Each structure stands twice: as C-alpha cells, then as structure tokens.
Amino acid sequence: MAEPEGPPTTPDGRYIIVRGRLWRASNPDLPEDRRQELVGDLMDARRGVAAAKRAGDAAAEKAARASVHLTKVALGERGPVWWNDGAPDQNRKLVHNSTYAGWWEAREGASPD
C-alpha cells in the first residue's frame, strides 16, 4: 500500500509530523470552501512576507507576518485548540517527547529521530 501524499498525521488527526515535530493540523470541521479561502489567504500572506523581506521593508514584513498569524488562527493551527475533549495542545513538541511517541515508534517505516 502506498504512503499517502503529504506528511504523516496523528491517528486523531490533530497534528501533522514534519521532521519529527508535531504541528497542529487545520480544523477538520471548517467547511471546505472556507478552508480553501483561508489557505489562499495564507499563501498570499506568505508571499507578502517574502516580498517585504526582499524589499527590506520591516513594517510591511511585520504586517504580513501578522496576517499569516491571523489566518493560521482562523484555520485552527494556532490559538485555541479546535478539539473539546480537554487534551492539551502539543504543537511544536518533538513527537518522541509527546503522548504520540508509542504510536510513532510503532509505525511501519517511521523515520528514526
């Protein structure tokens, strides 16, 4: 069976794993059209950060980074967690130092950290 495209996702869908670190996934309850709109906004904001950096415009970079942050909050990737079972946020934690460590180590073909 082929590995799905994209980074691995925790069994509960709360995190993606990139280079051994947990990153909070987007809220799966967002309507698809809203999610797509926000992803487009995020890409625009990231392009704004890059353009401001190239131009050496610190104020524009700060504004673009603020836009990235607000869009990530709207997606559920930052700010309050989108689940309601009381589980703590483990965003940015190394997967092998998280409650997902056993699952990660047991995954077939998981890369060692």
GUTILO-679172 format. One record per residue (C-alpha): residue in three letters; x, y, z. Coordinates in steps of 0.001 Angstrom, whole numbers, plus 500000, padded with zeros to 6 digits. Each point is the difference from the previous one (the first is absolute). Example, Ala and Ser with C-alpha at 12.3 -4.5 7.8 and 13.67 -1.06 7.14 Angstrom:
+-----+--------+--------+--------+
|  aa |      x |      y |      z |
+-----+--------+--------+--------+
| ALA | 512300 | 495500 | 507800 |
| SER | 501370 | 503440 | 499340 |
+-----+--------+--------+--------+
This chain:
+-----+--------+--------+--------+
|  aa |      x |      y |      z |
+-----+--------+--------+--------+
| MET | 500000 | 500000 | 500000 |
| ALA | 501404 | 503412 | 499036 |
| GLU | 500628 | 502641 | 502646 |
| PRO | 497491 | 502876 | 499693 |
| GLU | 501404 | 503239 | 498613 |
| GLY | 501013 | 502612 | 502489 |
| PRO | 501371 | 499720 | 503493 |
| PRO | 498839 | 497291 | 502412 |
| THR | 496978 | 500886 | 502126 |
| THR | 499343 | 498833 | 503558 |
| PRO | 497205 | 497425 | 500318 |
| ASP | 497638 | 502613 | 501471 |
| GLY | 500733 | 502449 | 497165 |
| ARG | 501131 | 502761 | 502338 |
| TYR | 503597 | 500275 | 498803 |
| ILE | 502205 | 499511 | 497008 |
| ILE | 503592 | 498905 | 500558 |
| VAL | 502773 | 501895 | 498236 |
| ARG | 503631 | 499076 | 500713 |
| GLY | 498960 | 498273 | 503227 |
| ARG | 497985 | 502933 | 501349 |
| LEU | 496235 | 500293 | 500552 |
| TRP | 498245 | 502863 | 498254 |
| ARG | 496310 | 500608 | 500629 |
| ALA | 497835 | 499082 | 497027 |
| SER | 497200 | 502194 | 498685 |
| ASN | 496593 | 499618 | 501584 |
| PRO | 498264 | 497183 | 498075 |
| ASP | 496600 | 501521 | 500814 |
| LEU | 500654 | 503031 | 497781 |
| PRO | 497840 | 499900 | 496869 |
| GLU | 502194 | 499121 | 497013 |
| ASP | 499301 | 503245 | 498161 |
| ARG | 500969 | 502041 | 503093 |
| ARG | 503135 | 497914 | 500503 |
| GLN | 501014 | 500550 | 496373 |
| GLU | 499397 | 503745 | 500356 |
| LEU | 502172 | 500119 | 503130 |
| VAL | 502768 | 497955 | 498365 |
| GLY | 499998 | 502497 | 497120 |
| ASP | 500204 | 502858 | 502495 |
| LEU | 502873 | 498241 | 501778 |
| MET | 501953 | 499575 | 496765 |
| ASP | 499426 | 503700 | 499166 |
| ALA | 501223 | 501017 | 503455 |
| ARG | 503089 | 497792 | 499697 |
| ARG | 500770 | 501543 | 496617 |
| GLY | 499620 | 503383 | 501713 |
| VAL | 502594 | 499010 | 502608 |
| ALA | 502426 | 498931 | 497273 |
| ALA | 499470 | 503180 | 497969 |
| ALA | 500463 | 502213 | 503052 |
| LYS | 503201 | 498173 | 500932 |
| ARG | 501358 | 500403 | 496463 |
| ALA | 499150 | 503709 | 500129 |
| GLY | 501477 | 500424 | 503472 |
| ASP | 496682 | 501473 | 501174 |
| ALA | 499761 | 499130 | 503701 |
| ALA | 496546 | 501554 | 500462 |
| ALA | 498526 | 498085 | 497056 |
| GLU | 501632 | 496802 | 501249 |
| LYS | 498495 | 500490 | 503456 |
| ALA | 496547 | 500584 | 498476 |
| ALA | 500314 | 496948 | 497747 |
| ARG | 501113 | 497816 | 502919 |
| ALA | 496992 | 501216 | 501992 |
| SER | 497777 | 498979 | 497087 |
| VAL | 501626 | 496534 | 499925 |
| HIS | 499329 | 499638 | 503724 |
| LEU | 496358 | 501087 | 499792 |
| THR | 499357 | 497641 | 497100 |
| LYS | 501610 | 497091 | 501863 |
| VAL | 497769 | 500777 | 502998 |
| ALA | 496948 | 499966 | 497700 |
| LEU | 501127 | 496621 | 498629 |
| GLY | 500352 | 498654 | 503549 |
| GLU | 503754 | 499461 | 499686 |
| ARG | 500731 | 502596 | 502701 |
| GLY | 498029 | 501513 | 502849 |
| PRO | 497390 | 498011 | 501914 |
| VAL | 499883 | 496295 | 499154 |
| TRP | 497127 | 498861 | 497810 |
| TRP | 499286 | 496803 | 501942 |
| ASN | 497926 | 500013 | 503173 |
| ASP | 501026 | 496895 | 501948 |
| GLY | 502451 | 501859 | 502249 |
| ALA | 503125 | 498482 | 498412 |
| PRO | 502936 | 502404 | 500238 |
| ASP | 501532 | 501668 | 496988 |
| GLN | 503285 | 498328 | 499036 |
| ASN | 500721 | 502315 | 497080 |
| ARG | 503707 | 500244 | 499108 |
| LYS | 500936 | 497196 | 502396 |
| LEU | 502352 | 497296 | 498780 |
| VAL | 497836 | 496976 | 499254 |
| HIS | 502244 | 497679 | 502004 |
| ASN | 499481 | 502272 | 503065 |
| SER | 496211 | 500041 | 499623 |
| THR | 497059 | 497759 | 500793 |
| TYR | 500321 | 498766 | 496390 |
| ALA | 503497 | 498530 | 500557 |
| GLY | 498835 | 496361 | 500212 |
| TRP | 497869 | 500319 | 496893 |
| TRP | 502829 | 501693 | 498102 |
| GLU | 502556 | 497349 | 500944 |
| ALA | 497596 | 497206 | 499060 |
| ARG | 499252 | 501433 | 496546 |
| GLU | 501334 | 497844 | 497250 |
| GLY | 502804 | 501853 | 498277 |
| ALA | 500054 | 502930 | 502428 |
| SER | 503206 | 501921 | 499648 |
| PRO | 502221 | 499890 | 503081 |
| ASP | 500567 | 503276 | 501819 |
+-----+--------+--------+--------+
